[in-house]
Amino acid sequence: MTARRLRNGTVALDATDARILRELASDARIATSELARRIGLSAPSIGDRIRRLEEIGVIRAYRAVITPSAIGLPISAYLRIRPVPGAFDTVADIVRDSPEIVECDRVTGDDCFFAKAHVRSMAHLEGLVDRMNGHASTHTSIVQSSPVTLRLPPLPGMDE
């Protein structure tokens, strides 16, 4: 069996699909032949499964994971952002147009946005926050360390 979209919009994964996803999350550049060897299937079968996972939206992209400090961005911070009344779209535009912000979610609760930024200095972070002055209140938290980095969520089809 291979992954298929269910009526409720979710995807049914089998154990083989879950193993493929774990391997690709660990090394997205792995050769199909090596992946097939690790999984115990033929390369064409693995290729078909990967294409299917892409087509149904389980695999959305492949990317290089960069170490921000290695490219001169040693400070990472989270910003909780609460637009003032009437400034939601303006703040959304500021967030979208700020290359320092590498991810941002619209959230429930007291704040509207929760964003992660990488900057070269405290002055750089201050400038990012200042762009929102008059449009939003912000609360900033500096990242000290990351005990859990980006990882896959629990996958159906795998024993936890």
DSSP file (Angstrom, degrees, kcal/mol; ACC not computed):
  #  RESIDUE AA STRUCTURE BP1 BP2  ACC     N-H-->O    O-->H-N    N-H-->O    O-->H-N    TCO  KAPPA ALPHA  PHI   PSI    X-CA   Y-CA   Z-CA
    1    1 A M              0   0    0      0, 0.0     2,-0.3     0, 0.0    16,-0.2   0.000 360.0 360.0 360.0 146.9    0.0    0.0    0.0
    2    2 A T        -     0   0    0      1,-0.1    10,-0.1    11,-0.1    47,-0.0  -0.853 360.0 -67.8-126.4 167.2    1.2    3.5   -0.6
    3    3 A A        +     0   0    0     -2,-0.3     2,-0.3    46,-0.1    10,-0.2  -0.167  54.1 176.4 -56.2 141.3   -0.1    6.9    0.7
    4    4 A R  E     -A   12   0A   0      8,-1.2     8,-2.8    -3,-0.0     2,-0.4  -0.990  33.0-107.3-145.3 151.5   -3.5    8.0   -0.4
    5    5 A R  E     -A   11   0A   0     -2,-0.3     6,-0.2     6,-0.2     2,-0.1  -0.633  33.9-145.0 -80.9 132.0   -5.7   11.0    0.4
    6    6 A L    >   -     0   0    0      4,-3.4     3,-2.0    -2,-0.4    -1,-0.0  -0.448  28.8-100.5 -90.6 167.6   -8.7   10.2    2.5
    7    7 A R  T 3  S+     0   0    0      1,-0.3    -1,-0.1    -2,-0.1    -2,-0.0   0.822 121.5  57.8 -57.9 -33.3  -12.1   11.8    2.2
    8    8 A N  T 3  S-     0   0    0      1,-0.1    -1,-0.3     2,-0.1     3,-0.1   0.406 121.3-105.8 -81.3   4.9  -11.4   14.1    5.2
    9    9 A G  S <  S+     0   0    0     -3,-2.0    -2,-0.1     1,-0.3    -1,-0.1   0.287  83.7 118.7  91.7 -10.6   -8.3   15.5    3.5
   10   10 A T        -     0   0    0     -5,-0.1    -4,-3.4     1,-0.0     2,-0.4  -0.310  62.2-119.2 -81.1 173.3   -5.8   13.6    5.6
   11   11 A V  E     -A    5   0A   0     -6,-0.2     2,-0.6    -3,-0.1    -6,-0.2  -0.946  10.7-139.0-118.6 133.7   -3.3   11.2    4.1
   12   12 A A  E     -A    4   0A   0     -8,-2.8    -8,-1.2    -2,-0.4     2,-0.4  -0.825  25.3-170.5 -90.4 119.2   -3.1    7.5    5.0
   13   13 A L        -     0   0    0     -2,-0.6     2,-0.2   -10,-0.2   -11,-0.1  -0.857   9.9-149.0-107.6 143.6    0.6    6.4    5.3
   14   14 A D     >  -     0   0    0     -2,-0.4     4,-2.2   -13,-0.1     5,-0.2  -0.554  38.3 -94.5 -99.0 177.3    1.8    2.9    5.6
   15   15 A A  H  > S+     0   0    0      1,-0.2     4,-2.1     2,-0.2     5,-0.1   0.839 125.0  53.7 -61.8 -34.1    5.0    1.9    7.5
   16   16 A T  H  > S+     0   0    0      2,-0.2     4,-2.4     1,-0.2    -1,-0.2   0.919 107.7  49.7 -67.7 -43.3    7.1    2.0    4.3
   17   17 A D  H  > S+     0   0    0      1,-0.2     4,-2.6     2,-0.2    -2,-0.2   0.927 110.8  50.7 -58.8 -44.2    5.9    5.6    3.5
   18   18 A A  H  X S+     0   0    0     -4,-2.2     4,-2.3     1,-0.2    -2,-0.2   0.895 109.8  49.7 -62.5 -40.8    6.8    6.6    7.0
   19   19 A R  H  X S+     0   0    0     -4,-2.1     4,-2.3     2,-0.2    -1,-0.2   0.907 110.2  51.0 -64.6 -41.0   10.3    5.1    6.7
   20   20 A I  H  X S+     0   0    0     -4,-2.4     4,-2.7     1,-0.2     5,-0.2   0.934 110.3  49.4 -60.3 -46.2   10.8    6.8    3.4
   21   21 A L  H  X S+     0   0    0     -4,-2.6     4,-2.4     1,-0.2    -2,-0.2   0.899 110.1  50.5 -61.9 -41.3    9.8   10.2    4.9
   22   22 A R  H  X S+     0   0    0     -4,-2.3     4,-1.7     2,-0.2    -1,-0.2   0.922 112.2  47.0 -63.2 -43.1   12.2    9.6    7.9
   23   23 A E  H  X S+     0   0    0     -4,-2.3     4,-2.3     1,-0.2    -2,-0.2   0.924 113.7  47.3 -64.6 -44.0   15.1    8.9    5.5
   24   24 A L  H  < S+     0   0    0     -4,-2.7    -1,-0.2     1,-0.2    -2,-0.2   0.862 109.8  53.4 -67.1 -34.8   14.4   11.9    3.3
   25   25 A A  H  < S+     0   0    0     -4,-2.4     3,-0.3    -5,-0.2    -1,-0.2   0.849 112.0  46.0 -66.6 -32.7   14.1   14.1    6.4
   26   26 A S  H  < S+     0   0    0     -4,-1.7     2,-0.2     1,-0.3    -2,-0.2   0.868 137.7   3.8 -75.1 -38.3   17.5   12.9    7.5
   27   27 A D    ><  -     0   0    0     -4,-2.3     3,-1.7    -5,-0.1    -1,-0.3  -0.713  59.3-177.0-152.5  93.6   19.1   13.3    4.0
   28   28 A A  T 3  S+     0   0    0     -3,-0.3    -4,-0.1     1,-0.3    -3,-0.1   0.655  86.1  59.9 -68.0 -14.7   16.9   14.8    1.2
   29   29 A R  T 3  S+     0   0    0     -5,-0.1    -1,-0.3     2,-0.0     3,-0.1   0.343  73.8 132.4 -94.9   6.6   19.8   14.3   -1.2
   30   30 A I    <   -     0   0    0     -3,-1.7     2,-0.1    -7,-0.1    -3,-0.0  -0.309  64.2-110.4 -60.2 138.3   20.0   10.5   -0.7
   31   31 A A     >  -     0   0    0      1,-0.1     4,-2.7     4,-0.0     5,-0.2  -0.430  19.0-124.5 -68.2 143.8   20.1    8.6   -4.0
   32   32 A T  H  > S+     0   0    0      1,-0.2     4,-2.8     2,-0.2     5,-0.2   0.875 112.6  55.0 -57.0 -38.3   17.0    6.6   -4.8
   33   33 A S  H  > S+     0   0    0      2,-0.2     4,-2.0     1,-0.2    -1,-0.2   0.901 109.8  45.3 -64.5 -40.2   19.1    3.5   -5.1
   34   34 A E  H  > S+     0   0    0      2,-0.2     4,-2.3     1,-0.2    -2,-0.2   0.898 113.1  50.3 -69.1 -40.3   20.5    3.9   -1.6
   35   35 A L  H  X S+     0   0    0     -4,-2.7     4,-2.3     2,-0.2     5,-0.2   0.917 110.0  51.1 -61.8 -43.2   17.0    4.7   -0.2
   36   36 A A  H  X>S+     0   0    0     -4,-2.8     4,-2.7    -5,-0.2     5,-1.6   0.908 109.2  50.9 -60.4 -42.7   15.7    1.6   -1.9
   37   37 A R  H  <5S+     0   0    0     -4,-2.0    -1,-0.2     1,-0.2    -2,-0.2   0.924 112.3  46.2 -61.0 -45.0   18.5   -0.5   -0.3
   38   38 A R  H  <5S+     0   0    0     -4,-2.3    -2,-0.2     1,-0.2    -1,-0.2   0.861 119.0  40.6 -67.0 -35.5   17.8    0.9    3.1
   39   39 A I  H  <5S-     0   0    0     -4,-2.3    -2,-0.2    -5,-0.2    -1,-0.2   0.788 108.3-122.1 -84.6 -29.5   14.0    0.4    2.8
   40   40 A G  T  <5S+     0   0    0     -4,-2.7     2,-0.3     1,-0.4    -3,-0.2   0.757  72.6 107.8  92.1  27.2   14.3   -3.0    1.1
   41   41 A L  S   <S-     0   0    0     -5,-1.6    -1,-0.4    -6,-0.2    -2,-0.1  -0.776  75.4 -86.3-124.7 172.1   12.3   -2.2   -2.1
   42   42 A S     >  -     0   0    0     -2,-0.3     4,-2.3     1,-0.1     5,-0.2  -0.432  36.9-115.8 -75.7 156.1   13.4   -1.6   -5.7
   43   43 A A  H  > S+     0   0    0      1,-0.2     4,-2.9     2,-0.2     5,-0.2   0.907 116.2  52.2 -59.6 -43.5   14.5    1.8   -6.8
   44   44 A P  H  > S+     0   0    0      0, 0.0     4,-2.4     0, 0.0    -1,-0.2   0.900 109.3  50.2 -61.2 -37.3   11.5    2.2   -9.2
   45   45 A S  H  > S+     0   0    0      2,-0.2     4,-2.2     1,-0.2    -2,-0.2   0.916 112.1  46.8 -65.4 -42.7    9.1    1.3   -6.4
   46   46 A I  H  X S+     0   0    0     -4,-2.3     4,-2.7     2,-0.2     5,-0.2   0.923 111.3  52.2 -63.4 -44.4   10.7    3.9   -4.1
   47   47 A G  H  X S+     0   0    0     -4,-2.9     4,-2.4     1,-0.2    -2,-0.2   0.903 109.5  49.6 -59.2 -41.8   10.6    6.5   -6.9
   48   48 A D  H  X S+     0   0    0     -4,-2.4     4,-2.3     2,-0.2    -1,-0.2   0.912 111.1  49.0 -62.9 -43.2    6.9    5.8   -7.5
   49   49 A R  H  X S+     0   0    0     -4,-2.2     4,-2.6     2,-0.2    -2,-0.2   0.921 111.3  49.2 -64.2 -43.4    6.2    6.2   -3.8
   50   50 A I  H  X S+     0   0    0     -4,-2.7     4,-2.2     2,-0.2    -2,-0.2   0.935 110.8  50.2 -62.3 -45.2    8.1    9.4   -3.5
   51   51 A R  H  X S+     0   0    0     -4,-2.4     4,-2.8     1,-0.2    -1,-0.2   0.911 111.4  49.1 -59.0 -42.1    6.3   10.8   -6.6
   52   52 A R  H  X S+     0   0    0     -4,-2.3     4,-2.2     2,-0.2     6,-0.2   0.914 109.2  51.5 -64.2 -42.8    2.9    9.8   -5.0
   53   53 A L  H  <>S+     0   0    0     -4,-2.6     5,-1.8     1,-0.2     6,-1.8   0.861 113.1  46.7 -62.2 -35.3    3.9   11.5   -1.7
   54   54 A E  H ><5S+     0   0    0     -4,-2.2     3,-1.3     4,-0.2    -2,-0.2   0.930 110.4  52.2 -69.3 -46.4    4.8   14.7   -3.7
   55   55 A E  H 3<5S+     0   0    0     -4,-2.8    -2,-0.2     1,-0.3    -1,-0.2   0.853 111.1  45.8 -61.6 -37.2    1.5   14.6   -5.7
   56   56 A I  T 3<5S-     0   0    0     -4,-2.2    -1,-0.3    -5,-0.2    -2,-0.2   0.401 118.3-109.6 -91.7   5.0   -0.7   14.3   -2.7
   57   57 A G  T < 5S+     0   0    0     -3,-1.3    -3,-0.2     2,-0.3    -2,-0.1   0.568  85.8 117.6  87.2   9.1    1.1   17.0   -0.9
   58   58 A V  S   <S+     0   0    0     -5,-1.8     2,-0.7    -6,-0.2    -4,-0.2   0.945  81.5  44.2 -71.8 -47.0    2.8   15.1    1.9
   59   59 A I        +     0   0    0     -6,-1.8    -2,-0.3    -9,-0.2    -1,-0.2  -0.885  69.2 167.9 -96.1 117.9    6.3   16.1    0.5
   60   60 A R        -     0   0    0     -2,-0.7     2,-0.3     1,-0.3    -1,-0.2   0.751  57.8 -13.8-101.8 -31.0    6.1   19.8   -0.3
   61   61 A A        -     0   0    0      2,-0.0     2,-0.4     0, 0.0    -1,-0.3  -0.988  48.2-132.2-164.6 163.6    9.7   20.7   -0.8
   62   62 A Y        +     0   0    0     -2,-0.3     2,-0.3    -3,-0.1   -37,-0.0  -0.984  38.1 166.3-122.2 138.6   13.3   19.7   -0.5
   63   63 A R        -     0   0    0     -2,-0.4     2,-0.4     2,-0.0   -35,-0.2  -0.985  39.1-109.2-151.7 160.2   15.7   22.3    0.9
   64   64 A A        -     0   0    0     -2,-0.3     2,-0.7   -36,-0.1    -2,-0.0  -0.745  32.0-136.1 -85.7 138.7   19.1   22.9    2.4
   65   65 A V        -     0   0    0     -2,-0.4     2,-0.3     2,-0.0    -2,-0.0  -0.886  23.4-156.0 -98.9 117.8   19.1   23.6    6.1
   66   66 A I        -     0   0    0     -2,-0.7     3,-0.1     5,-0.0     5,-0.0  -0.683  16.4-131.7 -96.5 144.1   21.5   26.5    6.8
   67   67 A T    >>  -     0   0    0     -2,-0.3     3,-1.2     1,-0.2     4,-0.6  -0.854  19.4-155.2 -91.2 105.8   23.2   27.3   10.1
   68   68 A P  G >4>S+     0   0    0      0, 0.0     5,-2.2     0, 0.0     3,-1.4   0.856  89.9  55.5 -53.9 -40.8   22.4   31.1   10.5
   69   69 A S  G >45S+     0   0    0      1,-0.3     3,-1.4     3,-0.2     6,-0.0   0.824  99.7  61.7 -63.5 -29.1   25.5   31.8   12.7
   70   70 A A  G <45S+     0   0    0     -3,-1.2    -1,-0.3     1,-0.3    -4,-0.0   0.696 106.5  45.9 -69.8 -18.1   27.8   30.3   10.0
   71   71 A I  G <<5S-     0   0    0     -3,-1.4    -1,-0.3    -4,-0.6    -2,-0.2   0.050 132.2 -85.4-114.0  25.0   26.6   33.0    7.6
   72   72 A G  T < 5S+     0   0    0     -3,-1.4    -3,-0.2     1,-0.1    -2,-0.1   0.680  99.0 110.5  87.7  18.8   26.9   36.0   10.0
   73   73 A L      < +     0   0    0     -5,-2.2    47,-0.2    -6,-0.2    -3,-0.2  -0.661  30.0 158.4-122.7  75.1   23.5   35.8   11.7
   74   74 A P        +     0   0    0      0, 0.0     2,-0.5     0, 0.0    46,-0.2   0.609  52.3  74.3 -78.5 -11.7   24.4   34.7   15.3
   75   75 A I  E     -B  119   0B   0     44,-2.2    44,-3.0    -7,-0.1     2,-0.4  -0.897  56.8-175.1-109.8 125.7   21.3   35.9   17.0
   76   76 A S  E     +B  118   0B   0     -2,-0.5    67,-3.1    67,-0.4     2,-0.3  -0.928  11.3 174.9-113.5 142.5   18.0   34.1   16.7
   77   77 A A  E     -BC 117 142B   0     40,-2.4    40,-3.0    -2,-0.4     2,-0.4  -0.989  26.5-137.3-146.1 152.6   14.8   35.6   18.2
   78   78 A Y  E     -BC 116 141B   0     63,-2.9    63,-2.7    -2,-0.3     2,-0.5  -0.921  20.2-158.4-107.0 138.5   11.1   35.0   18.4
   79   79 A L  E     -BC 115 140B   0     36,-2.8    36,-2.6    -2,-0.4     2,-0.6  -0.974   8.4-157.1-119.6 125.1    8.8   37.9   18.2
   80   80 A R  E     -BC 114 139B   0     59,-3.0    59,-2.0    -2,-0.5     2,-0.5  -0.902  23.4-164.0 -94.4 125.8    5.2   37.9   19.4
   81   81 A I  E     -BC 113 138B   0     32,-2.6    31,-2.3    -2,-0.6    32,-2.1  -0.947  18.9-177.7-123.7 127.0    3.4   40.6   17.4
   82   82 A R  E     - C   0 137B   0     55,-2.9    55,-2.7    -2,-0.5    29,-0.1  -0.921  21.9-143.6-123.1 103.7    0.1   42.3   18.2
   83   83 A P  E     - C   0 136B   0      0, 0.0    53,-0.3     0, 0.0     5,-0.1  -0.298  20.7-114.7 -62.5 147.7   -1.0   44.8   15.6
   84   84 A V    >   -     0   0    0     51,-2.7     3,-2.4     1,-0.2     4,-0.2  -0.444  57.1 -67.6 -72.8 159.5   -2.8   47.9   16.8
   85   85 A P  T 3  S+     0   0    0      0, 0.0    -1,-0.2     0, 0.0    51,-0.0  -0.219 124.5  13.1 -52.6 132.1   -6.4   48.2   15.6
   86   86 A G  T 3  S+     0   0    0     -3,-0.1     4,-0.2     1,-0.0     3,-0.1   0.384 106.7  89.8  84.9  -3.0   -6.6   48.6   11.9
   87   87 A A    <>  +     0   0    0     -3,-2.4     4,-2.8    48,-0.1     5,-0.3   0.274  46.8 108.7-109.4  11.2   -2.9   47.8   11.2
   88   88 A F  H  > S+     0   0    0      1,-0.2     4,-2.6     2,-0.2     5,-0.2   0.934  83.6  43.3 -54.7 -52.0   -3.2   44.0   10.7
   89   89 A D  H  > S+     0   0    0      1,-0.2     4,-2.2     2,-0.2    -1,-0.2   0.874 113.2  52.5 -64.9 -37.1   -2.5   44.1    6.9
   90   90 A T  H  > S+     0   0    0      2,-0.2     4,-2.3     1,-0.2    -1,-0.2   0.931 111.7  46.0 -62.6 -45.6    0.3   46.7    7.4
   91   91 A V  H  X S+     0   0    0     -4,-2.8     4,-2.8     2,-0.2     5,-0.2   0.909 110.2  53.6 -64.8 -42.0    2.0   44.4   10.0
   92   92 A A  H  X S+     0   0    0     -4,-2.6     4,-2.5    -5,-0.3    -1,-0.2   0.904 110.1  48.5 -58.6 -40.5    1.5   41.4    7.8
   93   93 A D  H  X S+     0   0    0     -4,-2.2     4,-2.3     2,-0.2    -2,-0.2   0.907 110.1  50.8 -65.6 -42.2    3.3   43.3    4.9
   94   94 A I  H  < S+     0   0    0     -4,-2.3     4,-0.4     2,-0.2    -2,-0.2   0.933 112.2  47.4 -60.7 -45.6    6.1   44.3    7.2
   95   95 A V  H >< S+     0   0    0     -4,-2.8     3,-1.2     1,-0.2     6,-0.2   0.942 113.6  47.1 -60.9 -48.4    6.6   40.7    8.3
   96   96 A R  H 3< S+     0   0    0     -4,-2.5    -1,-0.2     1,-0.2    -2,-0.2   0.847 113.5  49.1 -61.9 -34.6    6.5   39.4    4.7
   97   97 A D  T 3< S+     0   0    0     -4,-2.3    -1,-0.2    -5,-0.2    -2,-0.2   0.390  89.8  91.9 -89.2   3.7    8.9   42.1    3.6
   98   98 A S    X   -     0   0    0     -3,-1.2     3,-1.7    -4,-0.4    -1,-0.1  -0.851  57.4-165.7-102.0 104.0   11.5   41.5    6.3
   99   99 A P  T 3  S+     0   0    0      0, 0.0    -1,-0.1     0, 0.0    19,-0.1   0.729  84.7  68.8 -63.7 -20.1   14.1   39.0    5.1
  100  100 A E  T 3  S+     0   0    0     17,-0.1    18,-2.0    -3,-0.1     2,-0.7   0.800  83.0  82.8 -66.6 -27.0   15.3   38.5    8.7
  101  101 A I  E <   +D  117   0B   0     -3,-1.7    16,-0.3    16,-0.2     3,-0.1  -0.702  56.4 177.2 -82.7 114.8   12.0   36.8    9.5
  102  102 A V  E     +     0   0B   0     14,-2.2     2,-0.3    -2,-0.7    -1,-0.2   0.641  66.2   9.0 -96.6 -17.5   12.4   33.2    8.3
  103  103 A E  E     -D  116   0B   0     13,-1.2    13,-2.7     2,-0.0     2,-0.3  -0.969  61.1-179.4-158.4 150.8    9.0   31.9    9.5
  104  104 A C  E     -D  115   0B   0     -2,-0.3     2,-0.4    11,-0.2    11,-0.2  -0.971   6.6-163.9-154.2 135.0    5.8   33.4   10.8
  105  105 A D  E     -D  114   0B   0      9,-2.5     9,-2.4    -2,-0.3     2,-0.5  -0.947  21.6-130.7-119.8 141.9    2.5   32.0   12.0
  106  106 A R  E     -D  113   0B   0     -2,-0.4     7,-0.3     7,-0.2     2,-0.3  -0.817  42.4-173.8 -84.8 127.9   -0.8   33.7   12.5
  107  107 A V        -     0   0    0      5,-2.3     2,-0.1    -2,-0.5     0, 0.0  -0.776  25.0-115.5-127.0 164.6   -1.9   32.5   15.9
  108  108 A T  S    S+     0   0    0     -2,-0.3     3,-0.4     2,-0.0     2,-0.2  -0.449  73.0  50.8 -88.1 169.7   -4.8   32.7   18.3
  109  109 A G  S    S-     0   0    0      1,-0.2    -2,-0.0    -2,-0.1     0, 0.0  -0.660 112.3 -28.0 103.2-158.3   -4.6   34.4   21.7
  110  110 A D  S    S+     0   0    0     -2,-0.2     2,-0.2     2,-0.0    -1,-0.2   0.822 124.7  54.9 -67.8 -32.4   -3.4   37.8   22.7
  111  111 A D        -     0   0    0     -3,-0.4   -29,-0.2     1,-0.1     3,-0.1  -0.624  64.9-153.8-100.3 160.7   -1.0   38.1   19.8
  112  112 A C  S    S+     0   0    0    -31,-2.3    -5,-2.3     1,-0.2     2,-0.4   0.735  77.5  35.3-101.1 -30.3   -1.7   37.8   16.1
  113  113 A F  E     -BD  81 106B   0    -32,-2.1   -32,-2.6    -7,-0.3     2,-0.4  -0.949  53.0-166.3-130.2 146.5    1.7   36.7   14.8
  114  114 A F  E     +BD  80 105B   0     -9,-2.4    -9,-2.5    -2,-0.4     2,-0.3  -0.972  26.1 179.3-129.2 114.4    4.5   34.5   16.1
  115  115 A A  E     -BD  79 104B   0    -36,-2.6   -36,-2.8    -2,-0.4     2,-0.4  -0.870  23.8-146.7-124.3 149.7    7.7   35.0   14.1
  116  116 A K  E     -BD  78 103B   0    -13,-2.7   -14,-2.2    -2,-0.3   -13,-1.2  -0.950  22.9-176.8-112.7 134.7   11.3   33.7   14.1
  117  117 A A  E     -BD  77 101B   0    -40,-3.0   -40,-2.4    -2,-0.4     2,-0.4  -0.940  19.3-153.2-130.6 151.5   14.1   36.0   13.0
  118  118 A H  E     +B   76   0B   0    -18,-2.0     2,-0.3    -2,-0.3   -42,-0.2  -0.997  25.6 174.1-122.1 127.6   17.9   35.6   12.5
  119  119 A V  E     -B   75   0B   0    -44,-3.0   -44,-2.2    -2,-0.4     3,-0.1  -0.885  38.4-131.4-134.3 162.5   19.9   38.8   12.8
  120  120 A R  S    S-     0   0    0     -2,-0.3     2,-0.3   -47,-0.2    -1,-0.1   0.701  85.7  -3.1 -86.5 -20.8   23.6   39.8   12.9
  121  121 A S  S  > S-     0   0    0    -46,-0.1     4,-2.1     1,-0.1    -1,-0.1  -0.966  72.7 -98.0-160.2 170.4   23.5   42.0   16.0
  122  122 A M  H  > S+     0   0    0     -2,-0.3     4,-2.7     1,-0.2     5,-0.2   0.865 123.7  55.3 -65.3 -34.9   21.2   43.4   18.7
  123  123 A A  H  > S+     0   0    0      2,-0.2     4,-2.3     1,-0.2    -1,-0.2   0.891 106.1  51.1 -63.9 -38.5   21.1   46.7   16.7
  124  124 A H  H  > S+     0   0    0      2,-0.2     4,-1.9     1,-0.2    -2,-0.2   0.920 111.3  47.6 -62.9 -44.6   19.9   44.7   13.7
  125  125 A L  H  X S+     0   0    0     -4,-2.1     4,-2.5     1,-0.2    -2,-0.2   0.908 110.0  52.9 -62.5 -42.4   17.2   43.1   15.9
  126  126 A E  H  X S+     0   0    0     -4,-2.7     4,-2.7     1,-0.2    -2,-0.2   0.905 107.8  51.1 -60.0 -41.9   16.3   46.6   17.3
  127  127 A G  H  X S+     0   0    0     -4,-2.3     4,-1.4     2,-0.2    -1,-0.2   0.888 109.1  51.1 -62.5 -39.4   15.9   47.9   13.7
  128  128 A L  H  < S+     0   0    0     -4,-1.9     4,-0.5     2,-0.2     3,-0.4   0.939 113.2  44.4 -62.7 -47.4   13.6   45.0   12.8
  129  129 A V  H >< S+     0   0    0     -4,-2.5     3,-1.6     1,-0.2     4,-0.5   0.897 108.4  58.7 -64.2 -40.0   11.4   45.6   15.9
  130  130 A D  H >< S+     0   0    0     -4,-2.7     3,-1.2     1,-0.3    -1,-0.2   0.801  92.7  67.7 -61.6 -29.6   11.4   49.4   15.2
  131  131 A R  T 3< S+     0   0    0     -4,-1.4    -1,-0.3    -3,-0.4    -2,-0.2   0.767 101.7  48.7 -60.9 -22.8    9.9   48.8   11.7
  132  132 A M  T X> S+     0   0    0     -3,-1.6     3,-2.5    -4,-0.5     4,-1.8   0.569  81.8 123.4 -93.8 -10.0    6.8   47.7   13.6
  133  133 A N  T <4 S+     0   0    0     -3,-1.2     4,-0.1    -4,-0.5    -3,-0.0  -0.239  80.0  17.4 -54.3 136.2    6.6   50.7   15.9
  134  134 A G  T 34 S+     0   0    0      2,-0.3    -1,-0.3     1,-0.1     3,-0.1   0.195 125.6  60.2  85.6 -16.5    3.3   52.5   15.6
  135  135 A H  T <4 S+     0   0    0     -3,-2.5   -51,-2.7     1,-0.3     2,-0.3   0.631 113.4   0.5-112.4 -23.2    1.8   49.5   13.9
  136  136 A A  E  <  -C   83   0B   0     -4,-1.8     2,-0.4   -53,-0.3    -1,-0.3  -0.992  59.5-119.8-160.4 157.0    2.1   46.8   16.6
  137  137 A S  E     -C   82   0B   0    -55,-2.7   -55,-2.9    -2,-0.3     2,-0.3  -0.853  36.8-162.7 -98.8 146.6    3.4   46.0   20.0
  138  138 A T  E     -C   81   0B   0     -2,-0.4     2,-0.4   -57,-0.2   -57,-0.2  -0.929  20.5-160.3-130.7 153.0    6.0   43.3   20.2
  139  139 A H  E     -C   80   0B   0    -59,-2.0   -59,-3.0    -2,-0.3     2,-0.4  -0.995  21.0-158.9-128.7 125.2    7.5   41.0   22.8
  140  140 A T  E     -C   79   0B   0     -2,-0.4     2,-0.4   -61,-0.2   -61,-0.2  -0.885  10.7-171.5-113.8 135.8   10.9   39.6   21.8
  141  141 A S  E     -C   78   0B   0    -63,-2.7   -63,-2.9    -2,-0.4     2,-0.3  -0.993  18.1-139.8-124.7 125.8   12.6   36.5   23.2
  142  142 A I  E     -C   77   0B   0     -2,-0.4     2,-0.5   -65,-0.2   -65,-0.3  -0.668  21.9-121.6 -83.6 135.3   16.3   35.7   22.3
  143  143 A V        -     0   0    0    -67,-3.1   -67,-0.4    -2,-0.3     3,-0.1  -0.659  28.4-179.8 -77.3 124.7   17.0   32.0   21.6
  144  144 A Q        -     0   0    0     -2,-0.5     2,-0.3     1,-0.4    -1,-0.2   0.853  67.3 -23.8 -89.2 -43.9   19.7   30.7   24.0
  145  145 A S        -     0   0    0      3,-0.0    -1,-0.4     0, 0.0     3,-0.1  -0.958  55.5-125.3-159.1 169.9   19.9   27.2   22.6
  146  146 A S        +     0   0    0     -2,-0.3     3,-0.1     1,-0.1    -3,-0.0  -0.809  20.0 177.4-128.7  90.8   17.7   24.8   20.7
  147  147 A P  S    S+     0   0    0      0, 0.0     2,-0.4     0, 0.0    -1,-0.1   0.761  83.4  35.7 -65.5 -22.7   17.2   21.4   22.4
  148  148 A V  S    S-     0   0    0     -3,-0.1     2,-0.1     3,-0.0     3,-0.1  -0.976  76.7-169.4-130.1 118.6   14.9   20.3   19.6
  149  149 A T        -     0   0    0     -2,-0.4     0, 0.0     1,-0.2     0, 0.0  -0.401  51.6 -50.5 -93.4 178.9   15.6   21.5   16.1
  150  150 A L  S    S+     0   0    0     -2,-0.1     2,-0.3     1,-0.0    -1,-0.2  -0.248  75.0 158.2 -52.6 128.5   13.3   21.1   13.1
  151  151 A R        -     0   0    0     -3,-0.1    -3,-0.0     0, 0.0    -1,-0.0  -0.937  43.8 -82.5-147.4 168.1   12.1   17.5   13.0
  152  152 A L        -     0   0    0     -2,-0.3     3,-0.1     1,-0.1  -130,-0.0  -0.415  43.0-120.0 -69.9 147.2    9.2   15.4   11.6
  153  153 A P        -     0   0    0      0, 0.0    -1,-0.1     0, 0.0     2,-0.0  -0.359  55.0 -66.0 -72.8 169.1    6.0   15.2   13.5
  154  154 A P        -     0   0    0      0, 0.0     6,-0.0     0, 0.0     0, 0.0  -0.368  59.5-139.1 -56.2 133.3    4.9   11.7   14.6
  155  155 A L    >   -     0   0    0     -3,-0.1     3,-1.4     4,-0.1  -137,-0.0  -0.842   8.1-123.4-102.7 129.2    4.1    9.7   11.5
  156  156 A P  T 3  S+     0   0    0      0, 0.0  -138,-0.1     0, 0.0     3,-0.1  -0.375  98.8  41.9 -59.1 146.9    1.1    7.4   11.2
  157  157 A G  T 3  S+     0   0    0      1,-0.2     2,-0.4  -140,-0.1  -138,-0.1   0.398  97.8  91.9  94.2  -4.2    2.3    3.9   10.2
  158  158 A M  S <  S-     0   0    0     -3,-1.4     2,-0.3  -140,-0.1    -1,-0.2  -0.977  79.8-118.5-123.5 137.4    5.3    4.0   12.6
  159  159 A D              0   0    0     -2,-0.4    -4,-0.1     1,-0.1     0, 0.0  -0.582 360.0 360.0 -69.7 131.6    5.4    2.7   16.2
  160  160 A E              0   0    0     -2,-0.3    -1,-0.1    -6,-0.0    -2,-0.0   0.466 360.0 360.0 -77.2 360.0    6.2    5.7   18.4
